[in-house]
Amino acid sequence: MTINEIPTSGKSQSFQVVILTVTYVFTLIWRDAASEWVLDIADVNSNPIVQGIPLVTGCDLIGQYAYLGLGFQLWVSTDGDPDAVPTYSNLGTQSHLYVVTP
């Protein structure tokens, strides 16, 4: 098992990530009304794969989508309190997004 951090900048953003030789487009969006970060995952051509995944701690963010056969897991953790949900100001500095591959 390999764990790597996916760098984030703490602002709404889209970026490409290569996981297990496949390029994905990750889009992180801050939702003020819910005070939460959500993640959209698309293929390299921006075709949606999964949308609106809340960045919560304590579980594989894409575990419920195992039927898609992506072959990896996504986890969020916060320094000092691994169960603290990422805030608008700490994603990428104190809260981190990790990809776990076999």
Biopython code that builds the backbone (N, CA, C, O; Angstrom):
import numpy as np
from Bio.PDB.StructureBuilder import StructureBuilder

atoms = [
    (1, "MET", "N", (0.844, -1.175, 0.000)),
    (1, "MET", "CA", (0.000, 0.000, 0.000)),
    (1, "MET", "C", (0.893, 1.245, 0.000)),
    (1, "MET", "O", (1.887, 1.308, 0.724)),
    (2, "THR", "N", (0.526, 2.228, -0.820)),
    (2, "THR", "CA", (1.259, 3.491, -0.909)),
    (2, "THR", "C", (0.302, 4.642, -0.622)),
    (2, "THR", "O", (-0.816, 4.679, -1.136)),
    (3, "ILE", "N", (0.753, 5.578, 0.204)),
    (3, "ILE", "CA", (-0.049, 6.755, 0.548)),
    (3, "ILE", "C", (0.704, 7.998, 0.079)),
    (3, "ILE", "O", (1.861, 8.211, 0.442)),
    (4, "ASN", "N", (0.032, 8.814, -0.734)),
    (4, "ASN", "CA", (0.621, 10.060, -1.224)),
    (4, "ASN", "C", (-0.366, 11.199, -1.030)),
    (4, "ASN", "O", (-1.572, 11.041, -1.219)),
    (5, "GLU", "N", (0.173, 12.344, -0.648)),
    (5, "GLU", "CA", (-0.679, 13.521, -0.521)),
    (5, "GLU", "C", (-0.924, 14.122, -1.895)),
    (5, "GLU", "O", (-0.019, 14.206, -2.727)),
    (6, "ILE", "N", (-2.158, 14.535, -2.116)),
    (6, "ILE", "CA", (-2.503, 15.284, -3.316)),
    (6, "ILE", "C", (-2.452, 16.753, -2.926)),
    (6, "ILE", "O", (-3.287, 17.213, -2.148)),
    (7, "PRO", "N", (-1.490, 17.492, -3.452)),
    (7, "PRO", "CA", (-1.357, 18.897, -3.041)),
    (7, "PRO", "C", (-2.590, 19.724, -3.410)),
    (7, "PRO", "O", (-3.102, 19.645, -4.527)),
    (8, "THR", "N", (-3.044, 20.506, -2.457)),
    (8, "THR", "CA", (-4.159, 21.425, -2.676)),
    (8, "THR", "C", (-3.735, 22.800, -2.181)),
    (8, "THR", "O", (-2.825, 22.927, -1.362)),
    (9, "SER", "N", (-4.406, 23.825, -2.689)),
    (9, "SER", "CA", (-3.986, 25.173, -2.339)),
    (9, "SER", "C", (-4.937, 25.889, -1.393)),
    (9, "SER", "O", (-4.688, 27.038, -1.027)),
    (10, "GLY", "N", (-6.013, 25.239, -0.991)),
    (10, "GLY", "CA", (-6.938, 25.880, -0.063)),
    (10, "GLY", "C", (-7.866, 26.873, -0.706)),
    (10, "GLY", "O", (-8.395, 27.757, -0.033)),
    (11, "LYS", "N", (-8.074, 26.740, -2.015)),
    (11, "LYS", "CA", (-9.055, 27.570, -2.701)),
    (11, "LYS", "C", (-9.754, 26.683, -3.722)),
    (11, "LYS", "O", (-9.230, 25.631, -4.089)),
    (12, "SER", "N", (-10.914, 27.089, -4.179)),
    (12, "SER", "CA", (-11.598, 26.317, -5.204)),
    (12, "SER", "C", (-10.686, 26.218, -6.416)),
    (12, "SER", "O", (-10.110, 27.213, -6.856)),
    (13, "GLN", "N", (-10.560, 25.008, -6.950)),
    (13, "GLN", "CA", (-9.567, 24.781, -7.993)),
    (13, "GLN", "C", (-9.847, 23.508, -8.764)),
    (13, "GLN", "O", (-10.537, 22.615, -8.272)),
    (14, "SER", "N", (-9.318, 23.423, -9.963)),
    (14, "SER", "CA", (-9.319, 22.196, -10.761)),
    (14, "SER", "C", (-7.884, 21.906, -11.143)),
    (14, "SER", "O", (-7.115, 22.817, -11.451)),
    (15, "PHE", "N", (-7.523, 20.617, -11.122)),
    (15, "PHE", "CA", (-6.160, 20.229, -11.463)),
    (15, "PHE", "C", (-6.152, 18.768, -11.890)),
    (15, "PHE", "O", (-7.061, 18.004, -11.566)),
    (16, "GLN", "N", (-5.113, 18.398, -12.619)),
    (16, "GLN", "CA", (-4.964, 17.017, -13.057)),
    (16, "GLN", "C", (-4.132, 16.235, -12.061)),
    (16, "GLN", "O", (-3.169, 16.750, -11.492)),
    (17, "VAL", "N", (-4.521, 14.967, -11.857)),
    (17, "VAL", "CA", (-3.816, 14.064, -10.968)),
    (17, "VAL", "C", (-3.653, 12.744, -11.716)),
    (17, "VAL", "O", (-4.614, 12.226, -12.285)),
    (18, "VAL", "N", (-2.438, 12.202, -11.715)),
    (18, "VAL", "CA", (-2.204, 10.894, -12.311)),
    (18, "VAL", "C", (-2.160, 9.877, -11.176)),
    (18, "VAL", "O", (-1.337, 9.970, -10.266)),
    (19, "ILE", "N", (-3.075, 8.894, -11.252)),
    (19, "ILE", "CA", (-3.157, 7.833, -10.251)),
    (19, "ILE", "C", (-3.174, 6.509, -10.993)),
    (19, "ILE", "O", (-4.044, 6.261, -11.828)),
    (20, "LEU", "N", (-2.203, 5.661, -10.678)),
    (20, "LEU", "CA", (-2.097, 4.353, -11.323)),
    (20, "LEU", "C", (-2.121, 4.476, -12.843)),
    (20, "LEU", "O", (-2.823, 3.728, -13.523)),
    (21, "THR", "N", (-1.353, 5.419, -13.369)),
    (21, "THR", "CA", (-1.163, 5.718, -14.797)),
    (21, "THR", "C", (-2.391, 6.316, -15.493)),
    (21, "THR", "O", (-2.378, 6.486, -16.712)),
    (22, "VAL", "N", (-3.439, 6.633, -14.750)),
    (22, "VAL", "CA", (-4.637, 7.244, -15.325)),
    (22, "VAL", "C", (-4.692, 8.699, -14.879)),
    (22, "VAL", "O", (-4.492, 9.003, -13.703)),
    (23, "THR", "N", (-4.965, 9.602, -15.831)),
    (23, "THR", "CA", (-5.076, 11.020, -15.511)),
    (23, "THR", "C", (-6.533, 11.374, -15.212)),
    (23, "THR", "O", (-7.437, 11.099, -16.001)),
    (24, "TYR", "N", (-6.727, 11.985, -14.058)),
    (24, "TYR", "CA", (-8.048, 12.444, -13.631)),
    (24, "TYR", "C", (-8.017, 13.962, -13.480)),
    (24, "TYR", "O", (-6.955, 14.549, -13.269)),
    (25, "VAL", "N", (-9.170, 14.585, -13.589)),
    (25, "VAL", "CA", (-9.317, 16.001, -13.269)),
    (25, "VAL", "C", (-10.087, 16.076, -11.955)),
    (25, "VAL", "O", (-11.237, 15.646, -11.871)),
    (26, "PHE", "N", (-9.436, 16.627, -10.933)),
    (26, "PHE", "CA", (-10.065, 16.838, -9.633)),
    (26, "PHE", "C", (-10.488, 18.297, -9.552)),
    (26, "PHE", "O", (-9.719, 19.197, -9.891)),
    (27, "THR", "N", (-11.706, 18.523, -9.106)),
    (27, "THR", "CA", (-12.195, 19.876, -8.872)),
    (27, "THR", "C", (-12.648, 19.959, -7.428)),
    (27, "THR", "O", (-13.538, 19.223, -7.003)),
    (28, "LEU", "N", (-12.032, 20.861, -6.676)),
    (28, "LEU", "CA", (-12.393, 21.113, -5.284)),
    (28, "LEU", "C", (-13.169, 22.414, -5.223)),
    (28, "LEU", "O", (-12.736, 23.434, -5.759)),
    (29, "ILE", "N", (-14.319, 22.371, -4.567)),
    (29, "ILE", "CA", (-15.192, 23.541, -4.487)),
    (29, "ILE", "C", (-15.591, 23.768, -3.035)),
    (29, "ILE", "O", (-16.016, 22.839, -2.348)),
    (30, "TRP", "N", (-15.452, 24.999, -2.574)),
    (30, "TRP", "CA", (-15.914, 25.365, -1.229)),
    (30, "TRP", "C", (-17.367, 25.798, -1.340)),
    (30, "TRP", "O", (-17.696, 26.673, -2.141)),
    (31, "ARG", "N", (-18.239, 25.192, -0.539)),
    (31, "ARG", "CA", (-19.664, 25.556, -0.505)),
    (31, "ARG", "C", (-19.919, 26.334, 0.775)),
    (31, "ARG", "O", (-19.961, 25.767, 1.866)),
    (32, "ASP", "N", (-20.087, 27.634, 0.624)),
    (32, "ASP", "CA", (-20.315, 28.507, 1.781)),
    (32, "ASP", "C", (-21.540, 28.091, 2.585)),
    (32, "ASP", "O", (-21.485, 28.041, 3.814)),
    (33, "ALA", "N", (-22.639, 27.793, 1.908)),
    (33, "ALA", "CA", (-23.892, 27.500, 2.600)),
    (33, "ALA", "C", (-23.760, 26.301, 3.530)),
    (33, "ALA", "O", (-24.365, 26.274, 4.602)),
    (34, "ALA", "N", (-22.971, 25.309, 3.122)),
    (34, "ALA", "CA", (-22.798, 24.103, 3.941)),
    (34, "ALA", "C", (-21.499, 24.125, 4.735)),
    (34, "ALA", "O", (-21.256, 23.238, 5.553)),
    (35, "SER", "N", (-20.664, 25.133, 4.498)),
    (35, "SER", "CA", (-19.334, 25.220, 5.123)),
    (35, "SER", "C", (-18.554, 23.922, 4.938)),
    (35, "SER", "O", (-18.060, 23.329, 5.897)),
    (36, "GLU", "N", (-18.458, 23.498, 3.675)),
    (36, "GLU", "CA", (-17.742, 22.265, 3.393)),
    (36, "GLU", "C", (-17.066, 22.319, 2.024)),
    (36, "GLU", "O", (-17.472, 23.058, 1.127)),
    (37, "TRP", "N", (-16.027, 21.510, 1.905)),
    (37, "TRP", "CA", (-15.366, 21.274, 0.628)),
    (37, "TRP", "C", (-16.021, 20.072, -0.021)),
    (37, "TRP", "O", (-16.367, 19.107, 0.661)),
    (38, "VAL", "N", (-16.193, 20.121, -1.336)),
    (38, "VAL", "CA", (-16.659, 18.962, -2.086)),
    (38, "VAL", "C", (-15.703, 18.722, -3.254)),
    (38, "VAL", "O", (-15.049, 19.640, -3.750)),
    (39, "LEU", "N", (-15.645, 17.470, -3.672)),
    (39, "LEU", "CA", (-14.730, 17.045, -4.730)),
    (39, "LEU", "C", (-15.517, 16.458, -5.889)),
    (39, "LEU", "O", (-16.415, 15.639, -5.695)),
    (40, "ASP", "N", (-15.170, 16.887, -7.092)),
    (40, "ASP", "CA", (-15.662, 16.266, -8.317)),
    (40, "ASP", "C", (-14.481, 15.579, -8.973)),
    (40, "ASP", "O", (-13.374, 16.116, -8.978)),
    (41, "ILE", "N", (-14.706, 14.394, -9.526)),
    (41, "ILE", "CA", (-13.670, 13.664, -10.249)),
    (41, "ILE", "C", (-14.169, 13.437, -11.668)),
    (41, "ILE", "O", (-15.290, 12.975, -11.883)),
    (42, "ALA", "N", (-13.315, 13.773, -12.631)),
    (42, "ALA", "CA", (-13.649, 13.599, -14.044)),
    (42, "ALA", "C", (-12.477, 12.921, -14.749)),
    (42, "ALA", "O", (-11.375, 12.825, -14.210)),
    (43, "ASP", "N", (-12.743, 12.456, -15.961)),
    (43, "ASP", "CA", (-11.639, 11.906, -16.737)),
    (43, "ASP", "C", (-10.866, 13.052, -17.389)),
    (43, "ASP", "O", (-11.228, 14.219, -17.235)),
    (44, "VAL", "N", (-9.813, 12.719, -18.110)),
    (44, "VAL", "CA", (-8.942, 13.742, -18.691)),
    (44, "VAL", "C", (-9.677, 14.642, -19.694)),
    (44, "VAL", "O", (-9.227, 15.749, -19.985)),
    (45, "ASN", "N", (-10.810, 14.160, -20.218)),
    (45, "ASN", "CA", (-11.611, 14.949, -21.154)),
    (45, "ASN", "C", (-12.736, 15.709, -20.449)),
    (45, "ASN", "O", (-13.639, 16.245, -21.092)),
    (46, "SER", "N", (-12.663, 15.746, -19.112)),
    (46, "SER", "CA", (-13.635, 16.446, -18.265)),
    (46, "SER", "C", (-15.016, 15.804, -18.261)),
    (46, "SER", "O", (-16.006, 16.466, -17.952)),
    (47, "ASN", "N", (-15.091, 14.516, -18.603)),
    (47, "ASN", "CA", (-16.344, 13.780, -18.460)),
    (47, "ASN", "C", (-16.492, 13.376, -17.000)),
    (47, "ASN", "O", (-15.595, 12.731, -16.457)),
    (48, "PRO", "N", (-17.598, 13.735, -16.343)),
    (48, "PRO", "CA", (-17.762, 13.429, -14.920)),
    (48, "PRO", "C", (-17.709, 11.925, -14.631)),
    (48, "PRO", "O", (-18.288, 11.112, -15.352)),
    (49, "ILE", "N", (-16.993, 11.584, -13.549)),
    (49, "ILE", "CA", (-16.983, 10.217, -13.032)),
    (49, "ILE", "C", (-17.796, 10.184, -11.749)),
    (49, "ILE", "O", (-18.712, 9.373, -11.614)),
    (50, "VAL", "N", (-17.471, 11.056, -10.812)),
    (50, "VAL", "CA", (-18.198, 11.192, -9.544)),
    (50, "VAL", "C", (-18.221, 12.678, -9.209)),
    (50, "VAL", "O", (-17.224, 13.374, -9.404)),
    (51, "GLN", "N", (-19.347, 13.167, -8.710)),
    (51, "GLN", "CA", (-19.461, 14.586, -8.372)),
    (51, "GLN", "C", (-20.033, 14.775, -6.977)),
    (51, "GLN", "O", (-20.821, 13.964, -6.488)),
    (52, "GLY", "N", (-19.609, 15.884, -6.341)),
    (52, "GLY", "CA", (-20.191, 16.296, -5.074)),
    (52, "GLY", "C", (-19.810, 15.461, -3.872)),
    (52, "GLY", "O", (-20.620, 15.278, -2.964)),
    (53, "ILE", "N", (-18.583, 14.948, -3.849)),
    (53, "ILE", "CA", (-18.128, 14.138, -2.719)),
    (53, "ILE", "C", (-17.694, 15.081, -1.593)),
    (53, "ILE", "O", (-16.736, 15.833, -1.773)),
    (54, "PRO", "N", (-18.365, 15.065, -0.441)),
    (54, "PRO", "CA", (-17.937, 15.920, 0.671)),
    (54, "PRO", "C", (-16.590, 15.449, 1.225)),
    (54, "PRO", "O", (-16.363, 14.247, 1.364)),
    (55, "LEU", "N", (-15.710, 16.381, 1.535)),
    (55, "LEU", "CA", (-14.421, 16.035, 2.142)),
    (55, "LEU", "C", (-14.638, 15.849, 3.637)),
    (55, "LEU", "O", (-14.546, 16.796, 4.417)),
    (56, "VAL", "N", (-14.925, 14.623, 4.015)),
    (56, "VAL", "CA", (-15.109, 14.264, 5.415)),
    (56, "VAL", "C", (-13.969, 13.346, 5.836)),
    (56, "VAL", "O", (-13.308, 12.735, 4.996)),
    (57, "THR", "N", (-13.750, 13.257, 7.118)),
    (57, "THR", "CA", (-12.660, 12.433, 7.624)),
    (57, "THR", "C", (-13.194, 11.081, 8.089)),
    (57, "THR", "O", (-14.397, 10.904, 8.284)),
    (58, "GLY", "N", (-12.272, 10.129, 8.264)),
    (58, "GLY", "CA", (-12.625, 8.849, 8.857)),
    (58, "GLY", "C", (-13.147, 7.791, 7.908)),
    (58, "GLY", "O", (-13.562, 6.719, 8.349)),
    (59, "CYS", "N", (-13.136, 8.070, 6.600)),
    (59, "CYS", "CA", (-13.611, 7.065, 5.648)),
    (59, "CYS", "C", (-12.973, 7.302, 4.279)),
    (59, "CYS", "O", (-12.478, 8.388, 3.974)),
    (60, "ASP", "N", (-13.005, 6.252, 3.476)),
    (60, "ASP", "CA", (-12.576, 6.372, 2.077)),
    (60, "ASP", "C", (-13.648, 7.180, 1.353)),
    (60, "ASP", "O", (-14.803, 6.761, 1.280)),
    (61, "LEU", "N", (-13.268, 8.335, 0.820)),
    (61, "LEU", "CA", (-14.237, 9.219, 0.178)),
    (61, "LEU", "C", (-14.946, 8.572, -1.001)),
    (61, "LEU", "O", (-16.094, 8.900, -1.301)),
    (62, "ILE", "N", (-14.260, 7.654, -1.664)),
    (62, "ILE", "CA", (-14.874, 7.022, -2.838)),
    (62, "ILE", "C", (-15.219, 5.553, -2.590)),
    (62, "ILE", "O", (-15.468, 4.805, -3.535)),
    (63, "GLY", "N", (-15.232, 5.147, -1.341)),
    (63, "GLY", "CA", (-15.547, 3.764, -0.991)),
    (63, "GLY", "C", (-16.889, 3.296, -1.534)),
    (63, "GLY", "O", (-17.023, 2.149, -1.958)),
    (64, "GLN", "N", (-17.874, 4.171, -1.523)),
    (64, "GLN", "CA", (-19.197, 3.789, -2.007)),
    (64, "GLN", "C", (-19.261, 3.666, -3.527)),
    (64, "GLN", "O", (-20.264, 3.220, -4.085)),
    (65, "TYR", "N", (-18.177, 4.069, -4.186)),
    (65, "TYR", "CA", (-18.120, 3.981, -5.646)),
    (65, "TYR", "C", (-17.182, 2.871, -6.108)),
    (65, "TYR", "O", (-16.635, 2.938, -7.209)),
    (66, "ALA", "N", (-16.995, 1.858, -5.279)),
    (66, "ALA", "CA", (-16.084, 0.753, -5.608)),
    (66, "ALA", "C", (-16.467, 0.086, -6.928)),
    (66, "ALA", "O", (-15.604, -0.432, -7.637)),
    (67, "TYR", "N", (-17.743, 0.098, -7.254)),
    (67, "TYR", "CA", (-18.206, -0.524, -8.495)),
    (67, "TYR", "C", (-17.592, 0.125, -9.742)),
    (67, "TYR", "O", (-17.611, -0.470, -10.819)),
    (68, "LEU", "N", (-17.049, 1.340, -9.603)),
    (68, "LEU", "CA", (-16.405, 2.008, -10.733)),
    (68, "LEU", "C", (-15.029, 1.423, -11.046)),
    (68, "LEU", "O", (-14.489, 1.639, -12.131)),
    (69, "GLY", "N", (-14.465, 0.683, -10.091)),
    (69, "GLY", "CA", (-13.177, 0.036, -10.317)),
    (69, "GLY", "C", (-12.015, 0.997, -10.492)),
    (69, "GLY", "O", (-11.106, 0.737, -11.280)),
    (70, "LEU", "N", (-12.035, 2.115, -9.757)),
    (70, "LEU", "CA", (-10.956, 3.099, -9.885)),
    (70, "LEU", "C", (-9.622, 2.547, -9.374)),
    (70, "LEU", "O", (-8.566, 2.927, -9.879)),
    (71, "GLY", "N", (-9.657, 1.659, -8.384)),
    (71, "GLY", "CA", (-8.439, 1.012, -7.901)),
    (71, "GLY", "C", (-7.645, 1.782, -6.871)),
    (71, "GLY", "O", (-6.501, 1.432, -6.581)),
    (72, "PHE", "N", (-8.235, 2.830, -6.311)),
    (72, "PHE", "CA", (-7.555, 3.613, -5.274)),
    (72, "PHE", "C", (-8.573, 4.098, -4.261)),
    (72, "PHE", "O", (-9.782, 3.988, -4.463)),
    (73, "GLN", "N", (-8.059, 4.636, -3.171)),
    (73, "GLN", "CA", (-8.892, 5.240, -2.133)),
    (73, "GLN", "C", (-8.482, 6.699, -1.954)),
    (73, "GLN", "O", (-7.355, 7.076, -2.275)),
    (74, "LEU", "N", (-9.392, 7.510, -1.443)),
    (74, "LEU", "CA", (-9.104, 8.899, -1.099)),
    (74, "LEU", "C", (-9.488, 9.123, 0.360)),
    (74, "LEU", "O", (-10.582, 8.750, 0.784)),
    (75, "TRP", "N", (-8.600, 9.725, 1.113)),
    (75, "TRP", "CA", (-8.817, 10.002, 2.539)),
    (75, "TRP", "C", (-8.458, 11.454, 2.833)),
    (75, "TRP", "O", (-7.619, 12.045, 2.154)),
    (76, "VAL", "N", (-9.093, 12.014, 3.840)),
    (76, "VAL", "CA", (-8.787, 13.359, 4.325)),
    (76, "VAL", "C", (-8.418, 13.252, 5.799)),
    (76, "VAL", "O", (-9.045, 12.508, 6.553)),
    (77, "SER", "N", (-7.399, 13.997, 6.200)),
    (77, "SER", "CA", (-6.982, 14.021, 7.601)),
    (77, "SER", "C", (-6.500, 15.424, 7.937)),
    (77, "SER", "O", (-5.994, 16.147, 7.078)),
    (78, "THR", "N", (-6.666, 15.794, 9.201)),
    (78, "THR", "CA", (-6.244, 17.109, 9.663)),
    (78, "THR", "C", (-5.163, 16.945, 10.733)),
    (78, "THR", "O", (-5.304, 16.136, 11.650)),
    (79, "ASP", "N", (-4.085, 17.720, 10.603)),
    (79, "ASP", "CA", (-2.988, 17.688, 11.574)),
    (79, "ASP", "C", (-3.512, 17.978, 12.974)),
    (79, "ASP", "O", (-4.334, 18.877, 13.155)),
    (80, "GLY", "N", (-3.042, 17.223, 13.965)),
    (80, "GLY", "CA", (-3.406, 17.464, 15.352)),
    (80, "GLY", "C", (-4.752, 16.876, 15.752)),
    (80, "GLY", "O", (-4.961, 16.548, 16.920)),
    (81, "ASP", "N", (-5.669, 16.738, 14.792)),
    (81, "ASP", "CA", (-6.978, 16.138, 15.045)),
    (81, "ASP", "C", (-7.429, 15.479, 13.747)),
    (81, "ASP", "O", (-8.119, 16.108, 12.945)),
    (82, "PRO", "N", (-7.047, 14.219, 13.530)),
    (82, "PRO", "CA", (-7.323, 13.548, 12.262)),
    (82, "PRO", "C", (-8.798, 13.513, 11.878)),
    (82, "PRO", "O", (-9.132, 13.327, 10.708)),
    (83, "ASP", "N", (-9.683, 13.691, 12.864)),
    (83, "ASP", "CA", (-11.113, 13.640, 12.578)),
    (83, "ASP", "C", (-11.749, 15.007, 12.325)),
    (83, "ASP", "O", (-12.949, 15.091, 12.064)),
    (84, "ALA", "N", (-10.960, 16.068, 12.400)),
    (84, "ALA", "CA", (-11.496, 17.409, 12.152)),
    (84, "ALA", "C", (-11.702, 17.607, 10.651)),
    (84, "ALA", "O", (-10.802, 17.362, 9.848)),
    (85, "VAL", "N", (-12.884, 18.046, 10.297)),
    (85, "VAL", "CA", (-13.227, 18.284, 8.897)),
    (85, "VAL", "C", (-12.443, 19.501, 8.381)),
    (85, "VAL", "O", (-12.278, 20.479, 9.111)),
    (86, "PRO", "N", (-11.963, 19.451, 7.136)),
    (86, "PRO", "CA", (-11.235, 20.602, 6.589)),
    (86, "PRO", "C", (-12.094, 21.864, 6.564)),
    (86, "PRO", "O", (-13.288, 21.818, 6.269)),
    (87, "THR", "N", (-11.471, 22.965, 6.874)),
    (87, "THR", "CA", (-12.166, 24.252, 6.834)),
    (87, "THR", "C", (-11.749, 25.005, 5.578)),
    (87, "THR", "O", (-10.866, 24.569, 4.840)),
    (88, "TYR", "N", (-12.394, 26.132, 5.349)),
    (88, "TYR", "CA", (-12.052, 26.958, 4.188)),
    (88, "TYR", "C", (-10.587, 27.366, 4.222)),
    (88, "TYR", "O", (-9.923, 27.418, 3.187)),
    (89, "SER", "N", (-10.092, 27.652, 5.410)),
    (89, "SER", "CA", (-8.734, 28.213, 5.510)),
    (89, "SER", "C", (-7.630, 27.191, 5.738)),
    (89, "SER", "O", (-6.454, 27.546, 5.657)),
    (90, "ASN", "N", (-7.969, 25.910, 6.027)),
    (90, "ASN", "CA", (-6.862, 24.997, 6.340)),
    (90, "ASN", "C", (-6.628, 23.869, 5.336)),
    (90, "ASN", "O", (-5.685, 23.095, 5.504)),
    (91, "LEU", "N", (-7.452, 23.755, 4.306)),
    (91, "LEU", "CA", (-7.214, 22.713, 3.314)),
    (91, "LEU", "C", (-5.908, 23.003, 2.580)),
    (91, "LEU", "O", (-5.717, 24.080, 2.017)),
    (92, "GLY", "N", (-5.022, 22.023, 2.600)),
    (92, "GLY", "CA", (-3.721, 22.171, 1.955)),
    (92, "GLY", "C", (-2.615, 22.600, 2.891)),
    (92, "GLY", "O", (-1.437, 22.507, 2.546)),
    (93, "THR", "N", (-2.982, 23.078, 4.089)),
    (93, "THR", "CA", (-1.962, 23.446, 5.070)),
    (93, "THR", "C", (-2.032, 22.545, 6.287)),
    (93, "THR", "O", (-1.033, 21.926, 6.654)),
    (94, "GLN", "N", (-3.195, 22.459, 6.922)),
    (94, "GLN", "CA", (-3.383, 21.589, 8.087)),
    (94, "GLN", "C", (-4.257, 20.384, 7.768)),
    (94, "GLN", "O", (-4.127, 19.340, 8.407)),
    (95, "SER", "N", (-5.138, 20.514, 6.795)),
    (95, "SER", "CA", (-5.950, 19.385, 6.326)),
    (95, "SER", "C", (-5.411, 18.938, 4.980)),
    (95, "SER", "O", (-5.044, 19.754, 4.135)),
    (96, "HIS", "N", (-5.370, 17.620, 4.798)),
    (96, "HIS", "CA", (-4.690, 17.067, 3.631)),
    (96, "HIS", "C", (-5.546, 16.012, 2.957)),
    (96, "HIS", "O", (-6.276, 15.271, 3.616)),
    (97, "LEU", "N", (-5.448, 15.952, 1.641)),
    (97, "LEU", "CA", (-6.122, 14.946, 0.826)),
    (97, "LEU", "C", (-5.084, 13.916, 0.416)),
    (97, "LEU", "O", (-4.043, 14.267, -0.140)),
    (98, "TYR", "N", (-5.362, 12.644, 0.687)),
    (98, "TYR", "CA", (-4.418, 11.571, 0.405)),
    (98, "TYR", "C", (-5.017, 10.551, -0.557)),
    (98, "TYR", "O", (-6.208, 10.248, -0.493)),
    (99, "VAL", "N", (-4.186, 10.031, -1.442)),
    (99, "VAL", "CA", (-4.577, 8.922, -2.296)),
    (99, "VAL", "C", (-3.837, 7.681, -1.805)),
    (99, "VAL", "O", (-2.635, 7.720, -1.541)),
    (100, "VAL", "N", (-4.573, 6.590, -1.690)),
    (100, "VAL", "CA", (-4.010, 5.312, -1.227)),
    (100, "VAL", "C", (-4.135, 4.322, -2.384)),
    (100, "VAL", "O", (-5.229, 4.063, -2.885)),
    (101, "THR", "N", (-2.998, 3.777, -2.792)),
    (101, "THR", "CA", (-2.982, 2.802, -3.883)),
    (101, "THR", "C", (-2.403, 1.484, -3.373)),
    (101, "THR", "O", (-1.633, 1.465, -2.413)),
    (102, "PRO", "N", (-2.779, 0.392, -4.021)),
    (102, "PRO", "CA", (-2.279, -0.925, -3.573)),
    (102, "PRO", "C", (-0.773, -1.067, -3.721)),
    (102, "PRO", "O", (-0.216, -2.113, -3.386)),
]
sb = StructureBuilder()
sb.init_structure("model")
sb.init_model(0)
sb.init_chain("A")
sb.init_seg("    ")
for serial, (resi, resn, name, xyz) in enumerate(atoms, 1):
    if name == "N":
        sb.init_residue(resn, " ", resi, " ")
    sb.init_atom(name, np.array(xyz, "f"), 0.0, 1.0, " ", f" {name:<3s}", serial, name[0])
structure = sb.get_structure()
